[in-house]
Amino acid sequence: MLVKLLEKDEELITIPDLLHQIKKSIKIDECGAIFTFEGIVRGEEKGKKVDKLILSTPDKLKTQKELESIAREVKEKFSVAEIGVVHYLGEFYTGDSLFLVAVLGNHRQETLDALTEIIERTKFDLDFQKEEHTTKGTNIIMSGG
């Protein structure tokens, strides 16, 4: 299972990289579904143009461990074969990738459910702070925003 919390310029991992990684699973012959998600920076938020977004966490090691825990728990809960998760930190602009997830499973429903749970738990359970720099000022958005 590949789970990484990375600074934006630390290492470049893309959706094709995650797909390549999860397809190495020894369970690939039993699987019939892969779902992916790529979270990107919006160029507009509530009618305001977003100039840039800064994503941070107060304790990178703690957040990494919590992200690993989420992936492990979801893998067990939905009995999926493999999960890959990458979340970036740093300064981003419109269209930049922030969050990547790939899930390999036997059937589409549990694979999609696993993907959805990883996305939601990462958004709401991890201690991220977003600074949205817009044409009308800066907004600080804590976890779940």
C-alpha positions as CSV (number, residue, x, y, z in Angstrom):
1,M,0.0,0.0,0.0
2,L,1.4,3.3,-1.1
3,V,0.5,6.2,1.3
4,K,2.4,9.4,1.2
5,L,2.1,12.9,2.5
6,L,4.5,15.0,0.4
7,E,5.7,18.6,0.1
8,K,4.7,19.8,-3.4
9,D,8.2,19.7,-4.9
10,E,9.5,16.7,-2.8
11,E,8.4,14.0,-5.2
12,L,6.0,13.9,-8.2
13,I,3.5,11.1,-8.1
14,T,0.6,11.1,-10.6
15,I,-2.5,9.0,-11.1
16,P,-0.8,6.9,-13.7
17,D,2.0,6.2,-11.1
18,L,-0.6,5.1,-8.6
19,L,-2.3,2.9,-11.1
20,H,1.0,1.3,-12.0
21,Q,1.7,0.7,-8.3
22,I,-1.7,-0.9,-7.4
23,K,-1.7,-3.1,-10.4
24,K,1.4,-4.8,-9.0
25,S,-0.9,-6.4,-6.4
26,I,-0.7,-10.1,-6.1
27,K,-4.5,-10.0,-6.1
28,I,-4.8,-8.4,-9.5
29,D,-6.2,-11.6,-11.1
30,E,-9.2,-11.5,-8.7
31,C,-10.0,-7.8,-9.3
32,G,-12.4,-6.2,-11.7
33,A,-12.4,-2.6,-10.7
34,I,-10.1,0.4,-10.2
35,F,-11.4,3.8,-9.2
36,T,-9.3,6.9,-9.0
37,F,-9.7,10.4,-7.7
38,E,-7.7,13.5,-8.3
39,G,-8.4,16.6,-6.2
40,I,-7.3,19.8,-7.8
41,V,-7.3,23.5,-6.9
42,R,-10.4,25.4,-8.0
43,G,-9.8,28.7,-9.8
44,E,-13.0,30.2,-8.3
45,E,-14.6,29.8,-4.9
46,K,-18.0,31.3,-4.1
47,G,-17.6,33.9,-6.8
48,K,-14.0,34.9,-5.9
49,K,-11.0,34.2,-8.1
50,V,-8.5,32.0,-6.3
51,D,-5.0,33.3,-6.9
52,K,-3.3,30.5,-4.9
53,L,-3.9,28.0,-2.1
54,I,-1.5,27.1,0.6
55,L,-2.1,23.7,2.3
56,S,-0.3,22.8,5.5
57,T,-0.6,20.6,8.6
58,P,0.9,21.4,12.0
59,D,2.4,17.9,12.5
60,K,3.4,16.2,9.2
61,L,4.4,12.9,10.8
62,K,1.2,12.6,12.8
63,T,-0.9,13.4,9.7
64,Q,1.1,10.8,7.7
65,K,0.4,8.2,10.3
66,E,-3.3,9.1,10.4
67,L,-3.5,8.9,6.6
68,E,-1.9,5.5,6.7
69,S,-4.4,4.4,9.3
70,I,-7.3,5.6,7.2
71,A,-6.1,3.6,4.2
72,R,-5.5,0.5,6.3
73,E,-8.9,0.7,7.9
74,V,-10.7,1.3,4.6
75,K,-8.9,-1.5,3.0
76,E,-10.0,-3.9,5.7
77,K,-13.6,-2.6,5.9
78,F,-14.3,-2.9,2.2
79,S,-12.0,-5.9,1.5
80,V,-10.4,-4.2,-1.4
81,A,-7.1,-5.5,-2.8
82,E,-4.9,-2.4,-2.9
83,I,-5.0,1.4,-2.1
84,G,-2.7,4.2,-3.1
85,V,-3.0,7.6,-1.6
86,V,-0.9,10.8,-2.1
87,H,-1.6,14.1,-0.4
88,Y,0.5,17.1,-1.2
89,L,1.4,20.1,1.0
90,G,2.6,23.5,-0.1
91,E,1.6,26.3,-2.4
92,F,-0.7,25.5,-5.3
93,Y,-2.4,27.2,-8.2
94,T,-5.5,26.6,-10.3
95,G,-5.5,23.0,-11.7
96,D,-2.6,21.8,-9.5
97,S,-3.1,18.3,-8.0
98,L,-3.5,18.2,-4.2
99,F,-4.8,14.7,-3.4
100,L,-4.7,11.5,-5.4
101,V,-6.4,8.2,-4.6
102,A,-6.5,4.9,-6.4
103,V,-8.4,1.8,-5.2
104,L,-8.2,-1.7,-6.7
105,G,-11.0,-4.1,-5.8
106,N,-12.9,-7.2,-6.8
107,H,-16.2,-5.4,-7.7
108,R,-17.1,-1.9,-8.5
109,Q,-19.4,-1.1,-5.5
110,E,-17.1,-1.9,-2.7
111,T,-14.2,-0.3,-4.6
112,L,-16.2,2.9,-5.2
113,D,-17.3,2.9,-1.5
114,A,-13.7,2.5,-0.3
115,L,-12.6,5.4,-2.5
116,T,-15.4,7.6,-1.2
117,E,-14.6,6.8,2.4
118,I,-10.9,7.7,1.9
119,I,-11.8,11.0,0.4
120,E,-14.3,12.0,3.1
121,R,-12.2,10.8,6.0
122,T,-9.2,12.6,4.7
123,K,-11.1,15.8,4.3
124,F,-12.8,15.7,7.6
125,D,-10.5,13.7,10.0
126,L,-7.1,15.0,9.2
127,D,-5.6,18.3,10.5
128,F,-5.1,20.3,7.4
129,Q,-5.3,24.0,7.0
130,K,-6.0,25.7,3.7
131,E,-5.2,29.4,3.1
132,E,-7.1,30.5,0.0
133,H,-5.7,33.7,-1.4
134,T,-8.4,35.3,-3.5
135,T,-9.1,38.6,-5.2
136,K,-11.1,39.6,-2.1
137,G,-8.6,38.6,0.6
138,T,-7.3,35.5,2.3
139,N,-9.6,32.8,3.8
140,I,-8.3,30.3,6.4
141,I,-10.1,27.0,6.1
142,M,-9.6,24.3,8.7
143,S,-10.2,20.5,8.3
144,G,-13.5,19.7,6.8
145,G,-13.7,22.8,4.7
